[in-house]
Amino acid sequence: TFTGNLKVGTYKFLTSTADFLPSYNKGADDVSLVYRATNDDSDEVFQIEDSGNYKIVVNLNDLTVNIQNIGGANAILYNSLFLVGSATQIGWNIGNAIELNKNATNPFVFTFNGLLSVGEFKFPINRSGNWAQDMFMIGEDSTKMYLHKGGDPDDYKWNIYTAGWYQIKVDLSNNTLSYKPLELFIVGSATAIGWNIS
């Protein structure tokens, strides 16, 4: 599955980032795939006629593809987002940055649930190992963020002051972030409130 912004043009599906072969190309119609193993095989490609946000689901079991324009006022620019920093278990090792979970129904939303230590964090857009890349940094307050352009000198980060299990939600449609410690509640006949969940 791919969810992201596509412009007018053509595309096909590769099986590696090292070579254009083998690939999966357009078959008999816009919903079928064909396996291309050699340069002598047909090199038909898929066409995007209208720029926009798309969800593409490829099924290699039956060689089908489902391409859907999902709309949206903002362009979906990132299919993945990562977490790095002294507050995380991997520290500042950007090559092992923690991938956030992408929301299945809202492609702008990414979440993280896990242990954070006292320290700092920010969100690179990949694990390239290059610190001069774009990444999301804290904005005017802890609920806002902005896209830092790779190579610029600014380096603003969020701070964790109390170690614990945290829930982080990032929304790229409006560049907002929420993070809070995981909350646990007790309920049951052994407690003063019984089974009254409210």
C-alpha positions as CSV (number, residue, x, y, z in Angstrom):
1,T,0.0,0.0,0.0
2,F,1.2,3.5,-0.8
3,T,-0.6,6.7,0.3
4,G,0.7,10.0,-0.9
5,N,0.7,12.9,-3.3
6,L,1.2,12.2,-7.0
7,K,1.6,14.7,-9.8
8,V,0.6,14.3,-13.5
9,G,2.9,11.6,-15.0
10,T,3.6,8.0,-15.1
11,Y,4.8,5.2,-12.8
12,K,5.4,1.5,-12.3
13,F,6.4,-0.7,-9.3
14,L,10.0,-1.9,-8.7
15,T,11.1,-4.9,-6.6
16,S,14.3,-3.1,-5.4
17,T,15.9,0.3,-5.3
18,A,19.0,-1.1,-7.1
19,D,17.6,-1.7,-10.6
20,F,14.6,-1.1,-12.8
21,L,14.2,-4.9,-13.3
22,P,12.3,-6.9,-12.3
23,S,9.3,-4.6,-12.1
24,Y,5.5,-4.8,-12.1
25,N,4.0,-2.8,-15.0
26,K,0.6,-2.0,-16.4
27,G,-1.2,-5.0,-17.7
28,A,-4.3,-5.2,-20.0
29,D,-6.0,-2.4,-18.2
30,D,-5.7,0.1,-15.3
31,V,-6.4,-2.5,-12.6
32,S,-4.0,-5.3,-13.7
33,L,-0.3,-5.9,-13.3
34,V,2.2,-7.8,-15.4
35,Y,5.6,-9.0,-14.3
36,R,8.5,-7.6,-16.3
37,A,11.7,-9.6,-16.0
38,T,13.8,-8.5,-19.0
39,N,14.2,-5.4,-21.2
40,D,12.4,-7.4,-24.0
41,D,9.2,-7.5,-21.9
42,S,6.5,-4.9,-22.4
43,D,7.2,-1.7,-20.5
44,E,3.7,-0.2,-20.2
45,V,3.3,2.2,-17.3
46,F,0.4,3.6,-15.3
47,Q,-0.7,7.2,-15.8
48,I,-1.7,9.9,-13.3
49,E,-3.9,12.4,-15.1
50,D,-4.8,14.6,-12.2
51,S,-2.5,15.7,-9.4
52,G,-3.7,14.8,-5.9
53,N,-3.6,12.5,-3.0
54,Y,-3.8,8.8,-3.9
55,K,-4.0,5.5,-2.2
56,I,-2.6,2.6,-4.2
57,V,-3.1,-1.0,-3.1
58,V,-1.0,-3.7,-5.0
59,N,-2.0,-7.3,-4.8
60,L,0.8,-9.6,-6.1
61,N,-1.2,-12.7,-5.5
62,D,-3.7,-11.9,-8.2
63,L,-1.7,-9.3,-10.1
64,T,-4.2,-6.5,-9.5
65,V,-3.8,-2.8,-8.4
66,N,-6.4,-0.5,-7.0
67,I,-5.8,3.2,-7.5
68,Q,-8.0,5.7,-5.7
69,N,-7.9,9.5,-5.6
70,I,-8.6,10.2,-1.9
71,G,-8.8,14.0,-2.2
72,G,-7.8,16.3,0.7
73,A,-7.0,20.0,0.8
74,N,-3.4,19.4,1.7
75,A,-0.8,17.3,-0.2
76,I,0.2,14.1,1.6
77,L,4.0,14.5,1.4
78,Y,5.2,11.7,3.7
79,N,4.4,8.0,3.8
80,S,6.5,7.6,6.9
81,L,7.8,9.6,9.8
82,F,10.5,8.8,12.4
83,L,11.4,9.6,16.0
84,V,14.9,10.2,17.3
85,G,16.5,11.9,20.3
86,S,18.0,11.4,23.8
87,A,14.5,10.8,25.1
88,T,14.2,7.6,23.0
89,Q,15.6,4.1,23.4
90,I,17.9,4.6,20.4
91,G,19.2,8.0,21.3
92,W,20.6,10.1,18.5
93,N,21.3,7.1,16.2
94,I,19.3,8.4,13.2
95,G,20.1,5.3,11.2
96,N,17.9,3.4,13.7
97,A,15.3,6.1,14.2
98,I,11.9,4.7,15.4
99,E,9.2,4.6,12.8
100,L,5.9,6.0,13.9
101,N,2.6,4.2,13.1
102,K,0.7,5.6,10.2
103,N,-3.1,5.9,10.8
104,A,-5.0,3.4,8.5
105,T,-7.8,5.9,7.7
106,N,-6.1,9.3,8.0
107,P,-2.8,9.4,6.1
108,F,-1.8,12.7,7.8
109,V,-1.7,11.2,11.3
110,F,1.2,9.3,12.8
111,T,1.4,7.9,16.4
112,F,4.0,6.5,18.8
113,N,3.3,4.6,22.0
114,G,6.4,3.7,24.0
115,L,8.9,4.5,26.7
116,L,10.5,7.9,26.8
117,S,13.3,9.0,29.1
118,V,14.2,12.5,30.3
119,G,15.6,14.2,27.2
120,E,14.8,15.6,23.8
121,F,13.2,14.4,20.6
122,K,12.3,15.5,17.0
123,F,11.0,13.8,13.9
124,P,13.2,13.1,10.8
125,I,11.5,12.1,7.6
126,N,13.8,9.2,6.9
127,R,16.6,7.0,8.3
128,S,19.2,8.2,5.8
129,G,21.8,8.8,8.5
130,N,22.1,12.4,7.2
131,W,21.4,15.1,9.8
132,A,21.1,17.7,7.0
133,Q,17.7,16.4,6.0
134,D,14.2,17.8,6.5
135,M,12.6,17.1,9.9
136,F,9.8,18.3,12.0
137,M,10.7,20.4,15.0
138,I,8.8,22.1,17.8
139,G,7.0,25.3,16.9
140,E,5.8,28.3,18.9
141,D,4.6,25.9,21.7
142,S,4.8,22.2,22.4
143,T,1.6,21.5,20.4
144,K,2.8,23.1,17.2
145,M,5.6,22.0,14.8
146,Y,7.1,23.2,11.6
147,L,9.1,21.6,8.8
148,H,12.8,22.3,9.3
149,K,14.6,22.5,6.0
150,G,17.7,20.3,5.8
151,G,20.9,22.3,6.2
152,D,19.3,25.2,8.0
153,P,20.9,26.1,11.4
154,D,17.7,26.0,13.5
155,D,17.5,22.9,15.8
156,Y,14.5,23.1,18.1
157,K,13.3,20.0,20.0
158,W,10.6,18.8,22.4
159,N,11.6,18.0,26.0
160,I,10.5,15.1,28.2
161,Y,10.9,16.0,31.9
162,T,9.5,12.9,33.4
163,A,10.4,9.4,32.2
164,G,7.5,7.1,31.4
165,W,5.3,5.5,28.8
166,Y,4.1,8.1,26.4
167,Q,1.5,8.5,23.7
168,I,2.4,10.8,20.8
169,K,0.1,11.9,18.0
170,V,1.4,13.9,15.0
171,D,-1.0,15.5,12.5
172,L,0.7,16.7,9.4
173,S,-2.5,18.2,8.0
174,N,-2.2,21.1,10.5
175,N,1.3,20.6,11.9
176,T,0.2,19.8,15.4
177,L,1.4,17.4,18.0
178,S,0.0,16.0,21.2
179,Y,1.9,13.9,23.7
180,K,1.0,12.7,27.2
181,P,2.0,10.0,29.6
182,L,-0.1,6.8,29.3
183,E,-3.0,6.9,31.8
184,L,-4.1,3.9,33.8
185,F,-7.3,3.6,35.8
186,I,-8.4,1.0,38.4
187,V,-11.9,-0.4,38.6
188,G,-13.5,-3.4,40.2
189,S,-15.3,-4.8,43.2
190,A,-12.2,-4.4,45.3
191,T,-12.2,-0.6,44.8
192,A,-14.4,2.1,46.5
193,I,-16.1,2.8,43.1
194,G,-16.8,-0.8,42.3
195,W,-17.4,-1.5,38.6
196,N,-18.6,2.0,37.8
197,I,-16.3,2.8,34.9
198,S,-17.2,6.5,34.7
